Amino acid sequence: MPRNQIKFLHLADLHLGRSFLGGKLKLPYEKARKRVRDQQDALIKAIEIAQNEKVDLILIAGDLYEEEGLTGAIVAFMFEVLGNAGIPVVISPGNHDYYSVSSHYSNEITQVTAGRRWPDNVTIVNSYDFTHLELSELPSVVITGIAYHSNQSVKTKKLREIIKPPDAEIQICIFHGSREGFHTEGKLITMPFSDAELLAQPYSYTALGHYHNHSTLKDKTGKIRAAYPGSPIALSASETGIHGGLLGTIHADGMQDSDLEHIELDPRRNHRINLDITGISHIQALEAKISEALQKKDVRKQDMALVNLSGSFPQGSRIEFDEDFLNDSCFQLTIDTSSVQPEWCLDEIDDLKKITTEGAFSTRLMELISTAEARGDEYQVIKLRNALFYGLDALNGRQIMPR
């Protein structure tokens, strides 16, 4: 019987097995453990939504887990949640959860680590080139996917040639790759593709993974042809905004905006705030200014915030925040003071002061800074300015505060 639509849940980049320790947010151990629980709860919530919405198919476009951080307990958790879904699941392995005979997509490995095999309702793409799947539960639907074989960049442009899947009412593609022109700093460029290359393919919808923020790709008629759901929960300080998955309906004649919904799965949101503190004279005023900035950004109690301070603060004044202020502001408040400079009055060095050690030191360093600025050497300017302020701190008996 011909099928004219299919309802789906699209996830990617869950990265089960990540520790959440370290990074710019500097989460302590207990909070990192809570984020691990948030991560697992996001998958549970997503499957519950899929069941309640009676979706026909769950698509996971890579990096479901991190091979290097996987444990038997996490494998057992994945198997239980996905296996109990009662819905066909198709996984296209990414670079972090690559497919190989020695990875956890191999039943031989999972039998050893968790004493279990992958659930029967889960289909794992195991070809390193695009291959076509036809599930008995979904007649008139073809799903085309590809797997990674290691946690390394794939430079080949796999969409350069037109893929020719078997005939079907609804054609779906799923893979983990980099959309050209939308690269995120620090992100591995792998299996790259252009918008034109993707739009030339015969698929009604392409489920993408790799980028951790939600985005869509439309054709000239305004129809959605592909999308990244983003990571179900924020994985680093740079991943701000809402995080979750995609709930959608693919029609035989395509998808409109109203056919795709971004669902929130992360109970917390990341916020990044840049704050110039020049003119603030004491720590209580600084805490008040940060509190005001958090309020303006609508930072909730359950959220995380990274506040980057810049400007100057009185020399000798220690930037040391009250523990209650840090703990009560939100789930995690991290304050970066590395760009703050002390308020040394460098413009007021007169001829008399220049004959002192402090004056001579300041004058010479300022000359070197001016020379570096003139030739556009920003790295050298930063080094020299730090040397100047460290030196002035030392000459005046101040505590040396790393910047």
C-alpha positions as CSV (number, residue, x, y, z in Angstrom):
1,M,0.0,0.0,0.0
2,P,1.5,3.4,-0.9
3,R,2.6,5.6,2.0
4,N,2.1,9.3,1.6
5,Q,3.8,10.4,4.9
6,I,6.0,9.3,7.7
7,K,6.3,10.7,11.2
8,F,9.8,10.7,12.7
9,L,12.0,11.8,15.6
10,H,15.4,13.0,14.7
11,L,18.3,13.0,17.2
12,A,22.1,13.4,16.9
13,D,25.2,14.2,19.0
14,L,24.0,12.9,22.4
15,H,27.7,11.9,23.2
16,L,26.8,9.4,25.9
17,G,30.0,8.7,27.9
18,R,31.2,12.3,28.1
19,S,32.4,13.2,31.6
20,F,31.5,17.0,31.5
21,L,34.5,17.7,33.8
22,G,36.8,20.6,32.9
23,G,36.1,22.9,30.0
24,K,35.4,26.6,30.3
25,L,32.4,26.0,32.6
26,K,34.7,24.2,35.1
27,L,32.0,22.0,36.5
28,P,32.9,20.4,39.8
29,Y,32.5,16.7,40.1
30,E,28.9,16.6,41.5
31,K,27.6,19.0,39.0
32,A,29.3,17.1,36.2
33,R,27.5,14.0,37.4
34,K,24.2,15.8,37.3
35,R,24.9,16.8,33.7
36,V,25.5,13.1,32.9
37,R,22.1,12.4,34.4
38,D,20.6,15.3,32.4
39,Q,22.1,13.7,29.3
40,Q,20.6,10.3,30.0
41,D,17.2,11.9,30.9
42,A,17.2,13.7,27.6
43,L,17.3,10.4,25.7
44,I,14.5,8.9,28.0
45,K,12.4,12.0,27.4
46,A,12.9,11.9,23.6
47,I,11.8,8.3,23.4
48,E,8.7,9.1,25.6
49,I,7.8,11.9,23.2
50,A,8.3,9.6,20.2
51,Q,5.9,7.1,21.8
52,N,3.3,9.7,22.8
53,E,3.4,11.2,19.3
54,K,3.2,7.7,17.7
55,V,6.1,8.3,15.4
56,D,6.9,5.7,12.7
57,L,10.7,6.0,12.9
58,I,13.5,7.3,15.1
59,L,16.6,8.6,13.3
60,I,19.9,9.0,15.1
61,A,22.5,10.8,12.9
62,G,25.7,9.9,14.6
63,D,27.6,10.5,17.9
64,L,25.0,8.7,20.0
65,Y,27.9,7.9,22.3
66,E,31.7,8.4,22.6
67,E,33.5,5.1,22.0
68,E,36.4,6.0,24.3
69,G,34.2,6.9,27.3
70,L,31.7,4.1,27.0
71,T,31.1,1.7,29.9
72,G,29.0,-1.5,30.2
73,A,26.5,0.5,32.3
74,I,26.0,3.1,29.6
75,V,25.6,0.3,27.0
76,A,22.9,-1.4,29.1
77,F,21.1,2.0,29.5
78,M,21.1,2.6,25.7
79,F,19.8,-0.8,25.0
80,E,17.0,-0.6,27.6
81,V,15.8,2.8,26.5
82,L,16.0,2.2,22.7
83,G,14.8,-1.4,23.0
84,N,11.7,-0.4,25.0
85,A,10.8,2.3,22.5
86,G,8.7,-0.2,20.4
87,I,9.6,1.9,17.3
88,P,12.1,1.2,14.5
89,V,15.4,3.0,15.2
90,V,18.0,3.7,12.4
91,I,21.5,4.8,13.5
92,S,24.1,6.2,11.1
93,P,27.4,6.1,13.1
94,G,29.5,9.3,13.3
95,N,33.1,9.9,14.1
96,H,32.8,9.5,17.9
97,D,30.6,6.4,17.7
98,Y,32.2,4.9,14.6
99,Y,31.3,1.4,13.3
100,S,34.0,-1.3,13.3
101,V,34.4,-4.9,14.5
102,S,36.1,-3.5,17.7
103,S,33.5,-0.8,18.5
104,H,30.4,-1.0,20.5
105,Y,28.3,-1.3,17.4
106,S,29.6,-4.8,17.2
107,N,27.4,-7.3,19.1
108,E,30.6,-9.3,19.9
109,I,31.9,-6.3,21.8
110,T,28.6,-5.5,23.6
111,Q,28.3,-9.2,24.7
112,V,31.6,-8.8,26.5
113,T,31.1,-5.3,28.0
114,A,27.4,-5.5,28.8
115,G,26.3,-9.1,28.3
116,R,23.8,-8.0,25.7
117,R,23.2,-7.5,21.9
118,W,21.7,-4.5,20.2
119,P,17.9,-4.6,20.4
120,D,16.0,-6.0,17.4
121,N,14.3,-2.8,16.6
122,V,17.6,-1.0,16.1
123,T,19.2,-1.0,12.7
124,I,22.8,0.2,12.5
125,V,24.2,1.4,9.1
126,N,27.4,-0.5,8.7
127,S,28.7,0.5,5.3
128,Y,31.5,3.0,4.7
129,D,29.7,4.2,1.6
130,F,26.1,5.1,1.1
131,T,23.8,2.1,1.4
132,H,20.1,1.7,1.2
133,L,17.8,0.2,3.9
134,E,14.2,-1.0,3.5
135,L,12.5,-1.9,6.8
136,S,9.7,-4.4,6.8
137,E,7.8,-2.1,9.3
138,L,8.0,0.8,6.8
139,P,6.9,-0.3,3.3
140,S,7.4,2.3,0.5
141,V,10.2,3.9,2.5
142,V,13.9,3.8,1.7
143,I,16.5,5.1,4.1
144,T,20.0,5.8,2.8
145,G,22.9,6.0,5.3
146,I,26.7,5.8,5.7
147,A,29.0,5.0,8.7
148,Y,32.4,6.2,9.9
149,H,35.1,3.7,10.5
150,S,37.2,5.7,13.0
151,N,37.3,9.0,14.9
152,Q,39.0,10.8,12.1
153,S,38.0,13.3,9.5
154,V,36.6,12.0,6.2
155,K,37.8,14.4,3.5
156,T,35.9,12.8,0.6
157,K,32.8,14.8,-0.5
158,K,30.3,11.9,-0.5
159,L,27.5,14.0,-2.0
160,R,29.5,15.1,-5.0
161,E,27.9,12.4,-7.1
162,I,24.1,11.9,-7.3
163,I,23.0,8.9,-5.2
164,K,20.5,6.6,-6.8
165,P,18.3,4.8,-4.2
166,P,15.7,2.2,-5.0
167,D,12.3,3.6,-6.0
168,A,10.0,4.4,-3.0
169,E,7.2,6.8,-2.1
170,I,9.4,8.4,0.6
171,Q,13.2,8.7,0.4
172,I,15.2,9.6,3.5
173,C,19.0,10.1,3.9
174,I,20.9,10.1,7.1
175,F,24.6,10.9,7.8
176,H,27.0,12.8,10.0
177,G,28.9,15.6,8.2
178,S,29.9,19.2,7.9
179,R,27.8,21.7,6.0
180,E,30.1,24.1,4.2
181,G,29.8,27.7,5.2
182,F,28.5,26.9,8.7
183,H,31.6,25.6,10.3
184,T,31.9,26.0,14.1
185,E,35.4,27.0,15.4
186,G,37.2,24.0,16.8
187,K,34.9,21.5,15.2
188,L,36.3,18.7,13.0
189,I,35.5,19.2,9.3
190,T,34.4,15.8,8.1
191,M,32.4,14.4,5.2
192,P,31.8,18.0,4.0
193,F,29.0,18.9,1.6
194,S,27.6,22.1,0.0
195,D,24.0,23.1,0.0
196,A,23.9,22.6,-3.8
197,E,25.2,19.1,-3.5
198,L,22.6,18.1,-0.9
199,L,19.7,19.8,-2.7
200,A,20.7,17.9,-5.9
201,Q,20.0,14.6,-4.2
202,P,16.7,12.8,-4.5
203,Y,15.8,12.8,-0.8
204,S,12.6,14.3,0.7
205,Y,14.6,14.8,4.0
206,T,18.2,14.4,5.1
207,A,18.7,13.8,8.8
208,L,22.1,15.4,9.6
209,G,24.4,15.2,12.6
210,H,27.7,16.7,13.7
211,Y,26.9,20.4,14.5
212,H,25.5,20.9,18.0
213,N,23.1,23.7,17.2
214,H,19.8,23.3,15.4
215,S,19.5,24.5,11.8
216,T,17.6,23.7,8.7
217,L,18.4,23.7,4.9
218,K,15.6,24.7,2.5
219,D,15.3,24.6,-1.3
220,K,14.3,27.5,-3.5
221,T,10.6,26.7,-2.9
222,G,10.9,27.0,0.8
223,K,10.6,23.3,1.5
224,I,12.8,21.8,4.3
225,R,15.2,19.3,2.7
226,A,17.6,18.7,5.6
227,A,18.2,19.6,9.2
228,Y,20.5,19.4,12.2
229,P,18.7,18.8,15.4
230,G,21.7,20.0,17.4
231,S,22.8,18.1,20.5
232,P,20.0,17.0,22.9
233,I,21.8,18.8,25.7
234,A,24.5,21.6,25.7
235,L,27.9,19.9,25.8
236,S,30.2,23.0,26.2
237,A,30.0,26.6,27.2
238,S,29.8,27.8,23.6
239,E,26.5,25.8,23.0
240,T,23.9,28.4,24.1
241,G,20.2,28.5,23.6
242,I,17.7,25.6,23.4
243,H,18.9,22.1,22.8
244,G,16.9,19.0,21.9
245,G,15.7,17.0,18.9
246,L,13.4,17.3,15.9
247,L,9.8,15.9,15.6
248,G,8.6,16.0,12.1
249,T,6.4,14.6,9.3
250,I,7.8,13.9,5.8
251,H,5.1,14.0,3.1
252,A,5.6,12.5,-0.3
253,D,5.7,16.0,-1.8
254,G,8.1,17.4,0.9
255,M,8.2,19.2,4.2
256,Q,7.0,22.7,5.1
257,D,8.1,24.7,8.3
258,S,4.9,23.6,10.0
259,D,6.0,19.9,9.5
260,L,9.1,20.2,11.7
261,E,9.2,21.1,15.4
262,H,12.3,21.6,17.5
263,I,11.6,20.0,20.9
264,E,13.6,21.0,24.0
265,L,15.2,18.2,25.9
266,D,17.8,19.9,28.1
267,P,16.5,21.3,31.4
268,R,19.3,23.8,31.5
269,R,20.5,26.4,29.1
270,N,24.0,27.9,28.6
271,H,24.5,31.7,28.6
272,R,27.6,33.6,27.7
273,I,28.0,37.2,28.9
274,N,30.7,39.7,28.2
275,L,31.0,42.4,30.8
276,D,33.3,45.5,31.0
277,I,33.9,46.2,34.6
278,T,36.0,49.4,34.2
279,G,34.9,52.0,36.8
280,I,33.8,49.4,39.4
281,S,35.8,49.9,42.6
282,H,35.0,47.0,44.9
283,I,33.9,43.3,44.8
284,Q,30.3,44.0,46.1
285,A,29.6,46.4,43.3
286,L,31.1,43.8,40.8
287,E,28.8,41.1,42.1
288,A,25.8,43.4,41.8
289,K,26.8,44.2,38.2
290,I,27.1,40.5,37.4
291,S,23.7,39.8,39.0
292,E,22.1,42.6,36.9
293,A,23.6,41.1,33.7
294,L,22.3,37.6,34.6
295,Q,18.8,39.0,35.1
296,K,18.9,40.9,31.8
297,K,19.9,37.6,30.1
298,D,17.0,35.7,31.7
299,V,19.4,33.3,33.4
300,R,17.2,30.8,35.3
301,K,18.2,29.0,38.6
302,Q,18.7,25.8,36.7
303,D,20.9,27.4,34.0
304,M,24.6,27.7,33.4
305,A,26.5,31.0,32.7
306,L,30.0,31.9,31.7
307,V,30.7,35.5,32.4
308,N,33.8,36.9,30.6
309,L,35.0,40.0,32.4
310,S,37.1,42.7,30.7
311,G,38.4,46.2,31.4
312,S,40.2,47.2,34.6
313,F,39.9,46.8,38.3
314,P,41.7,48.7,41.1
315,Q,45.3,47.5,41.6
316,G,45.6,45.5,44.8
317,S,41.9,44.7,44.9
318,R,41.4,40.9,44.8
319,I,38.7,39.6,42.5
320,E,37.4,36.9,44.8
321,F,33.7,36.1,44.8
322,D,31.6,35.1,47.7
323,E,30.7,31.4,47.6
324,D,27.0,32.0,48.3
325,F,26.9,34.5,45.4
326,L,28.4,31.9,43.0
327,N,26.2,29.0,44.2
328,D,22.9,30.9,44.5
329,S,23.0,32.7,41.2
330,C,22.3,29.7,39.1
331,F,23.2,26.0,38.7
332,Q,26.7,26.9,37.5
333,L,28.2,30.4,37.4
334,T,31.7,30.6,36.0
335,I,33.5,33.9,35.9
336,D,36.6,34.4,33.7
337,T,38.8,37.2,35.0
338,S,41.8,36.5,32.7
339,S,41.2,39.6,30.6
340,V,40.9,42.1,33.5
341,Q,43.8,44.4,34.0
342,P,44.7,46.4,37.1
343,E,44.1,50.2,37.1
344,W,47.7,51.3,37.0
345,C,47.8,55.0,36.1
346,L,50.3,54.6,33.2
347,D,49.4,57.9,31.6
348,E,50.5,59.9,34.6
349,I,54.2,59.0,34.6
350,D,56.0,62.4,34.7
351,D,59.7,63.2,34.1
352,L,60.5,62.8,37.8
353,K,58.9,59.4,38.1
354,K,60.8,58.2,35.0
355,I,64.1,58.2,37.0
356,T,62.7,55.7,39.5
357,T,62.9,51.9,38.9
358,E,59.1,51.7,38.5
359,G,59.0,54.7,36.1
360,A,61.9,53.5,34.0
361,F,60.3,50.0,33.8
362,S,56.9,51.4,32.9
363,T,58.3,53.8,30.3
364,R,60.4,51.1,28.5
365,L,57.5,48.6,28.5
366,M,55.1,51.2,27.1
367,E,57.6,52.0,24.3
368,L,57.8,48.3,23.4
369,I,54.0,48.0,23.5
370,S,53.7,51.0,21.1
371,T,56.2,49.5,18.7
372,A,54.3,46.2,18.7
373,E,51.0,48.0,18.1
374,A,52.5,49.9,15.2
375,R,53.5,46.7,13.4
376,G,50.1,45.0,14.2
377,D,51.6,42.3,16.4
378,E,48.6,41.6,18.7
379,Y,50.1,38.5,20.3
380,Q,53.3,40.5,21.3
381,V,51.1,43.4,22.6
382,I,49.3,41.0,24.9
383,K,52.5,39.5,26.2
384,L,54.1,42.9,26.8
385,R,51.0,44.2,28.6
386,N,51.0,41.2,30.9
387,A,54.7,41.7,31.6
388,L,54.0,45.4,32.4
389,F,51.2,44.6,34.9
390,Y,53.0,41.7,36.5
391,G,56.1,43.9,36.9
392,L,54.1,46.7,38.4
393,D,52.4,44.3,40.8
394,A,55.8,42.9,41.9
395,L,57.5,46.4,42.2
396,N,54.6,47.5,44.5
397,G,54.6,44.4,46.6
398,R,51.2,43.2,45.3
399,Q,50.2,39.6,45.0
400,I,50.9,38.3,41.4
401,M,47.4,37.5,40.0
402,P,47.6,35.2,36.9
403,R,45.8,36.6,33.9
